[in-house]
Amino acid sequence: MFKTYYEVLKVSTSSRFELVDITSSVENIVRKSGIKNGICLVFAPHATAAIIANEHETGLISDIQKFIKDLTKPDANWSHNIIDDNAHAHIGSAIIGSERIFPVIDGRIVRGTWQNIFLVEMDGPRSSRTIVVMVIGES
């Protein structure tokens, strides 16, 4: 039987740039969905945040944050900064992407041994970032 299931996560961030590991929350949602085989969409409906899958290692997390800062140049003279001073975060979200899709096989999300799922905050701190997790497939 084909079905869909979703939940909305709320995540608080404490820094302008931050990676928040949401892997266990996403895995719990997939488990609760009862879906055996299908896909899991993880989507951040924000123009200044992104979703990635990568290793949860302190040095790498720092490297990713540094790379995003180097790439998006938060201190550059962006035109949008006249309005909101966060053009770098919009650019980062556009380049990185606000969603990731993972296969679900035998009731479990498929990810690599070193792949965790992160919200990438680029315009924090924020008291409530929304992440929509939708699981679609057969039960």
N, C-alpha and C positions, 0 to 999 in steps of 0.2 A: 504494500500500500504506500503510495506517494504522499508525503506530507511536508509541511514547513513548520519551523519552530524558531522563535527569536526571543532574545532578551536584550535589554539595554543596560550597559554598565555605566556607572558614573565614577570618574577617576579625578582626584585632586592632584595638582602638581604644585611643587614648591619652588621651582627655579625657572628662569627664562628659557633655558635649554635643559631638557631632561628626558631620559628614556625610562618609561614605566613598564615593568614586566607584567603583562596581563595573561600570560600563558595558562596558569592554573584556572583562572576565571573562565577563559574560553573553553578549556577542556571540560570543566564542570557543566557548562551550558550544552556542549555536544553530548555529554553523558546523559543529562536530563532530557534532551530532545527525544531520545529513544530511536533516533535515526541510525540505521545500520550502515548504509552505503549512500554516499551523496557528496555534497560540498558544504563547506562552512565559509561564509563571507564575514570578514571582520572589517568594519567600516567606521571611520571617524568623520562624522558630518561637520567638519570644521575646515576653514580655509587656511588655517595657520598651524595645523598639526598633521601628522602622518602615521602610518602603520608600517612596521618593518618586521622581518623575521631574521634573527641573527643570534649569535652566541651571547649568553649572559656571563660575561667576564668583565671585571672592573676596568682593566686597561683598554679593552676593545670598546666598551661603552664610552669611555673618555675619548678614544680615537674617533669614534663616530660623531660625537658631539663636536669635536674640533674640526673634523672634515666638513660638517654641515655649516659651521660658522665660517670656515675658509671659503666654502662654495658660495654661500649666500651673502656674505659681507654685511653683517648687521649695522656696521658704522658707515656704510657707503651713503652717498647722497642720492638715495632713491626718491623718485618723484612722489610715490605713495606716502612716504614718511611725513610729508606736509600734513596729511590727514590723520595718520594713526601711528607712525613710527614703528611699523612692523612689516614693511615690505619684504624684508629678508624671510620672514616666516611664511608669507604667501608664496614666495618663490620656492622655498624649500618644500612646501606641501605640494606645489604643482609638479616639481621634479621627482620627488620621492613617491608620492601617491598616497591617497587617503584610505586605501583598501588593500587587503590581501585575501586571496582565496586559497583554501586548503582542502584537499580531498578528505573525505571521511570514509574509512573502510573498517568493517566489523565494529562499528560503534565508537571508533576512536579517530581523532584528528591525526592526519599523517603529517609529520614534520621530521626533519633530520635530527640526528642525535644532538647536535649543537644548535638547533634552531629553537629559539624562544620567540614569543610574539610580544612586540613592544609598541606602546603609544609613544610617538616622538613629539614631545612638546617643544615648540620653537617660539612661543609667545606667552610664556608663563610669568609668574605663577597664575594658575587658574583654579578656582574653587570647585569647578565641576565641568570636566570634559565628558562628553557623551561618546560611547562606542556601541554601535549596533552590531550584534552577533546574530547572524541568520543561518540556520542549518536547513538544508533542502535535500530531500532524498527519500529513500524507501525505508520503512520501518520493519 
